[in-house]
Amino acid sequence: MVSSPVSSPVQSSSLAIFCKVVDNYGDIGICWRLSRQLQREHAVDVTLWVDNLESFRRICPAVAIDTGIQVVEGITVRHWRGQDDVFAPADVADIVIEFFACDIPPGYIDAMARCEPRPVWLNLEGLTAEEWVEGCHTLPSMHPRLPLTKHFFFPGFTSKTGGLLGEAALDEQRRQFQSDPAAVSDFLAGLGVTAADMAATTVSLFCYPGAPVAGLFDAWQASKSPVTCLVPEGVAPEAVRDFLCASPAPGAVNTRGALTVRVLPFVAQPDYDKLLWACDVNFVRGEDSFVRAQWAGKPFVWHIYPQDENLHHVKLRAFLQRYAAGIDSLVQFSLAWNRAVEAGAGQGGWSGLWQALEADMPRIEQRAAEWRSEMAALGDLAHNMLNFARSLRSATQ
């Protein structure tokens, strides 16, 4: 996908990531992808501290939820139970990453201050398209009482940010999969999707509670062409239950009008990538699936994580301004999906919004491919972050 070297750009042997699970699967999804990429592509010894092993196991079935320390796919996974543990300098990694200002244990910070040399300390921030991040990316923050400096590292969509998280082999894997129709159909069939389902416009649906799913289902039922909506278990349970007239368990399916809704089992990360690659349109949410949809190069609609005072609408509009400028159907659909505007006011409601989006699919597909290339040119987040860490360590030695 990107032209990053396989060997590590950092002369460092260990790295710790601290993750508190706030958004069910997004936080741990990002940290798990980052951990594996650092270990596999850069030979970094990674320890992942995570406070919610149940959510972790949903995306990585190999995780044991009752184990304090375990090794999963070459990554040391530690159950982060609280803030009161005591640490020695020998426990501290060469690079320490706190994800999204998660407040790592004070005892670990005290141990960091006693290390010689002191570790690189990064706060990996959340993804946003807002312009202000360019001025904050890599800024230092001095600890108020200890001789430590933390630096902010922002993923993003421009050369003045850290880029997006994505493995070096991802694009080639996508091309091989999509160029093999048998592989695509076998994968979908393994999830219970029938040949008739595949012949329709296939849509994957991953959203937060509160998304206007019922209205969209109504529009799809009345569509002139068939739609198959593939919904992971536990997503939009009320709307899915109402449509199915049954429990939304994996394998449940129902057809009304032009719409077939099928509930899928919750899949591990590699299979979720394949689902994105196999579908015609992807509805995604938060940050992790949002980024994977961009690398998939398929049309997608983003459900952003809701924030107080509708601050998430500012972030949504900032992204749409970069990504969808000139494609009004995608902008209006996305704003309505996130309740930033009334659904289809003066445009025929959800049916009108969907029809406009369908008509613009060739343009949206072209933009998706262009955007994927633009993001790849920035270099991937893991490589860019390690390069920055190397520059910090060189400056202190």
N, C-alpha and C positions, 0 to 999 in steps of 0.2 A: 504493500500500500504506500509506504513511504521509504525513502532511501536512507534509512538509519543503519549504521553499522551494527553487526550482531554483537561484537564485543563491547564490554562496558566502557563508557567514556570516563568513568570515575575510578580512581585508584582507591577503592574502598571495598571492604569485605562484608559489611553488614548494614542493614537498614530496617527500621521499625516503623510500622504504620499503625496509628491508633484510630479506631473507627467506632463511633457511637451510632447505632441504627436508629434513625428518626423516620425516614421514609421507607419503611418496610423492607424493600429490596434494593432501592437505588443506591443508598450509601454503601452497603456492603458489596453491592454489585460492582461499583466503581473501584473500591479498595481491593476486591478480589482480582479483578482484571489487571489492575496496576501491579499487584503483588506477583502474579504469574508472569507478566511481561518482564518485570525487572529480573526475576529469577531465570527465565528461559532465554531471554535475548541479551541480558547484560551480566549474567553470572553473579548477581548480587544475592547474598544470604539474607532472606527476608523473614521477619517475624511480624505477623499480623495480629494485633490486639483487637478483639471485637467483643462487645457487651451482649450481643443477642445471637446465640448460636442457632436458635430455632429458625430465624429468618435466613441465616447463612445457609442452613441445610436445604432450604427450598430451592436455592440456585445451585447448590453443590451437595448432592446427596451423600457424598463420602464423609461429610462432617458429622462427628459424634457430638450430640448436644450435652452429654454428661461428663465431658473430659476437659480437664483444666489446661492440659498441654497436649497437642497432637501435631503430627506432620501430615499435611494433605497436599499432594502433587508437588512435593519438594518445599512447601512453605510451612514454617512453624506457626501454628495457630494457637494463640493463647486466649483463654476466656478472661475478659476484662471485667472483674467483679465489682470494683470500687476504686476509691481514691486514697485509701489508707495504707497501701502496701509500702514497704520500705525497700529501697534499691541501693545497690552498690555501683560504683563506676563501671565495674566489669559487666554489669547487666545492660549497659547503655550501648546502643548501636552507633555506628559512625555517622549515619544520617537518620534523623528523627522527623517523621511526618505526622502532623496532626491533621486529620481530615475535617475541614469545615469548622475550625475553631472549637474542637471538641473537648478542650481542657484536659490535657493528659495529667496523670497523677502527680501531685506536688512532690512526692518522694522521688519520682523519676527525674523531674526537673532539677531537684537538689543534687541528684547523682550526676546529671549532665554537667552541672557547674563545677564538679570536682574532677571531671575528666581532663586529661592532657594528652593530645590536643582536645579541645571541646568539639562536640559533634556539630554538624550542620543541622539547623532546626528550621523546618519549613512548615508553614500553614498552607495546605492545599485547599484553595477556596472553591466555591461553587461556580458553575458555568453561567455566564451571562454575556449578552451581546452589547450591553451598555458601554458607551464610550469611556466612562470614567475608569474602567478597569485598566486601560492602557497606562494611566498615570499611577496606578497603585501596584501594578505587577512588579514583583521583586523588591518592593520597598522594605526597609528594615524596621524592626520594632525592638527597642531595648527593653530587657527585663527590668522591672522597677527596683529590684534589690540584689539580683545576682549578675555576675559578669557573663551574660548570655544575650545573644541577639537572634531574634526570630525574623525570618523573611517570608513575605506573602508571595504565593505563587498562584497565578490565575490561569486556568484553561481559557481558551477563547478562540476567536474566529479571525484574528489578524496577526500580522508578524510582530506586533508589540505585546503579544500575550504568549502563553505556553502551548497553544494549539490544543488538539483534541487527543484523547486517549485512543490508541488503536495499534494493534500488533502489526509487525512488518509483513507477515504472510497473509493478512486478512483479505486483501483485495484479490490475490491469486486464488485463495480458497473460494471466494465468492464467484469468481469467473468460472472456475472449474465446475462448481455446483450448478450454476445457472445455465451453463452450456451443455448440460447433460439432462435432457428431459426425463429420462428414466430415473435418475437420482432424485429429481424434484418430486416426481409422482410417487416414488417409493417412500420418500420421507413423509410426505403428507398422508399417504395411505397408512403408514405406521402410527399416525396420530388419529386414525379413524376417518379421515377425509375420503369421500368416495369420488369416483370419476365424474359423476354428475356435479358434485360440489366444485371440483377443480375446473369444470368447464365454465362456471360462472365467474364473475368478477370476485376474486378472493380478497377478503379484508381481514387483517388481524386487528383485534381491539384490545388495547391495554390502556386503562384510564383510571383516574382517581374517582372516589365517590363524589357524586354531585354533577358528573358529566351528563349532558342531556341525551342519554342513550335512548330512552323510550321514544323521543321525537324523531331521532335518526332511524330507529327501527321502523317507525311508521312510514317514513319517506322511502326506505328501501323496499318495504312491502309493496308500495305502489310504483316501484321503478319499472321502466319499460324493459329493462334487461335484468336477468337474475343476478343476485348478490349472495355470496356465501360469507358469513361473518364467523370467524374463528376466535373464540373467547377463552382465555386461560381460566382455569378454575379459580373462583373467588373474585373475579373482576365483574363489576356492575351486577351484583347478585340479584337485586330487586328487579331490574329491567329484564334480565335474562330469565329469571324465574317466571315473571309475568308472561314473557313470550313463549316459553316452553310449556307453561302450565304444569310444571314439574320441578323437582329439585335440580339446581344447576350443577350436577355432578359430572365428572369427566365422562364423555361418551354420550351425554344427553344431547338430543337434536330435535328440531322441529322446523317445519316449513309453513310459512303463511305468505300467500301471494308470491312475490318475486324473491322473498328473503328466506334463506336457510340460516339458522343459528346453530352452531355446533360448539359444545364445551370441550376444551382440550385439557389434558393434564398439564400441571405446571411443569415446565421443562427446564433442564439445566441450561446454563449460558450458551454453550456451543450450539445446541438445538434451537435456542431462541434466535440466534443469528440466521440459521437456516430458514426458520419460519418467516423472518423479515425478507430474506432473499426470494422465498417462494411465492409470497403474496403480491397482489397487484397494488394494493394500498395498505399502509400501516398506520394505525392510530397508536401513538406512544405517549409516555408520560415522564415527568421528572427530568432526570439528567442521563441516567445510564441507557435506557432504551432509546431516548432521544438521540444520543450520540450514535448508537448502533444503527438507527434508522438512517442517519446521514451517510454512514459508511456503506449501507446497503444500496444507496443510489436509487431507491424507489420513491414514488410519491408518498408523503407522510403528512399526518396532522398531529400537532403536538398539544398535549394537555399539560400545562405547566403547573407546578406545585403551588397550591393556593397560599397566599400570604395576607396578613392583616391589611386593611385599608386598600385592598386590591393592588398592592405594589407589584404583584406578579403580572398584572396587565401591562405595566411599563416595560418589564423585561420581555414579555411576549411581543409587544409592538417593536421593540428594538431589534429582536431577531427577525421578525417579518420584514422590517425595513431592509435588512441586509439580504435575506434569503429570497423573499417573494415579491420584491419590488416589481411592479408591472404586471403581476398576476393577481388581479383583483379578486377572482373567484376563491383562490387559496387564502388570501388575506381575510376576506369576509367570512369564509367558513371557519377559519381558525379562531377569529375573534368571537364568533357565535358559540363555537364549541367550548370556549373558555368563559362564556357569559360576559364578555367585555362589551358586546352589543346585543341587541335583541335579535333572536334567530330569524333571519330572512325578512326583516321588516321591509315591506314593499317589494319583496323578491320571491314571494310564494312560499315562505317558511322553509322548513328543512328540505322539502322536495325541490324547491327552487334552488337552494344552495347546493344540493347534491347534483342537480342537473347541470348547473354552471361549472361545478368542479369536474364532472365527467367530460364536459365539452372541452375543457382546457387540459385534459390529461397529457396530450402530446407535449405541450409546452412545459408542464410540470415535470414530466419525465426527463426532458432535455435539461431543465434547470437542476434537477437532482443529480444528474451525471456531471454537469459543470461544477456544481458545488463540491461534490466529492473530490474532484481533481484539485480545486482551489484549496480545500482543507489539507489534502495530502502534501501540497507544496509547502505548507508551514512546518512540516516535520511533526512527529508524534510527541505527545505530552511527556511520556516516560523519558525519552531520549533528551528532550529539551530541558527537563527538570534535572536530570543527572548532569548535563553539561553545566547548568547553573550551579549545582552543588560543587562540582569540581572547581569552578572559578572561585567560590567562597573558600574552599579548603586551601587552594593555592595562595590566596591572599593572606591567610593567617599562618602560613608555614615559612 
